[in-house]
Amino acid sequence: MLGFVTGGEGMLCAVLEQQFIEGGQADLEDIKDLLVFNGFQNTRRQDYYNNEFGLLLEDMHDENVIAKDGILFFIDTVFYVMERS
């Protein structure tokens, strides 16, 4: 994390930097297995929700997750903090 900036409508946004990672596309089933293991439910296509944390993850498809040596690196996904249902 590099810091914070104020985005549109006064929204606070985090500024992040990630190291360059080389690897291959992750398998969709491996992505799903990892997220389900960590308490996420598949809500539609490649979107997942964790009710305990109120966290919605979108765009969790194989082009946005790199696999290297059995480890998944999430590189271009979208997340939202939601109200818990």
C-alpha positions as CSV (number, residue, x, y, z in Angstrom):
1,M,0.0,0.0,0.0
2,L,1.4,3.4,-1.0
3,G,-1.3,5.5,0.6
4,F,-4.7,7.0,0.0
5,V,-6.3,9.6,-2.4
6,T,-9.7,11.1,-2.6
7,G,-11.6,9.9,-5.6
8,G,-14.9,11.1,-7.2
9,E,-17.6,12.2,-4.8
10,G,-15.1,12.4,-1.9
11,M,-14.6,8.6,-1.8
12,L,-11.5,7.5,-0.1
13,C,-9.4,5.2,-2.4
14,A,-6.3,3.1,-1.6
15,V,-3.3,3.4,-3.8
16,L,-1.6,0.0,-4.2
17,E,1.5,-1.3,-6.0
18,Q,2.1,-5.0,-6.8
19,Q,5.3,-6.7,-7.9
20,F,5.5,-8.2,-11.4
21,I,4.6,-11.9,-11.3
22,E,5.3,-14.3,-14.1
23,G,3.1,-17.5,-14.4
24,G,0.3,-19.0,-16.3
25,Q,-3.5,-18.5,-16.2
26,A,-5.1,-20.1,-13.1
27,D,-7.6,-22.8,-13.5
28,L,-11.2,-21.7,-12.7
29,E,-11.8,-24.7,-10.5
30,D,-8.6,-23.9,-8.4
31,I,-9.8,-20.3,-8.0
32,K,-13.3,-21.5,-6.8
33,D,-11.8,-24.1,-4.5
34,L,-9.6,-21.5,-2.8
35,L,-12.3,-19.0,-2.3
36,V,-14.9,-21.5,-1.1
37,F,-12.3,-22.9,1.4
38,N,-12.0,-19.3,2.7
39,G,-15.7,-18.8,3.2
40,F,-16.8,-17.3,-0.1
41,Q,-19.9,-18.3,-2.0
42,N,-20.1,-18.2,-5.7
43,T,-22.9,-15.8,-6.5
44,R,-22.8,-15.8,-10.3
45,R,-20.2,-16.6,-12.9
46,Q,-16.8,-15.5,-11.4
47,D,-18.2,-13.4,-8.5
48,Y,-17.9,-14.4,-4.9
49,Y,-19.3,-13.1,-1.6
50,N,-18.2,-13.7,2.0
51,N,-21.1,-12.8,4.4
52,E,-18.8,-13.0,7.5
53,F,-16.7,-10.1,6.2
54,G,-19.3,-8.4,3.9
55,L,-16.8,-8.7,1.1
56,L,-17.8,-9.1,-2.6
57,L,-15.2,-10.2,-5.1
58,E,-15.8,-9.7,-8.8
59,D,-13.9,-10.6,-11.9
60,M,-12.2,-13.6,-10.4
61,H,-11.7,-15.3,-13.7
62,D,-8.6,-17.1,-15.1
63,E,-7.3,-14.0,-16.9
64,N,-7.1,-12.1,-13.7
65,V,-5.5,-14.7,-11.6
66,I,-2.0,-16.0,-12.2
67,A,-0.8,-19.4,-11.1
68,K,2.8,-20.0,-10.2
69,D,4.2,-23.0,-8.3
70,G,0.7,-23.9,-7.0
71,I,0.1,-20.4,-5.6
72,L,-2.7,-18.1,-7.0
73,F,-1.9,-14.4,-7.4
74,F,-5.0,-12.1,-7.9
75,I,-3.9,-9.3,-10.1
76,D,-6.9,-7.5,-11.6
77,T,-9.9,-8.2,-9.6
78,V,-12.6,-5.9,-8.1
79,F,-13.8,-6.0,-4.5
80,Y,-16.4,-4.2,-2.5
81,V,-17.1,-4.0,1.2
82,M,-20.9,-4.6,1.5
83,E,-23.4,-4.7,4.4
84,R,-23.6,-8.2,5.8
85,S,-26.8,-9.9,5.0
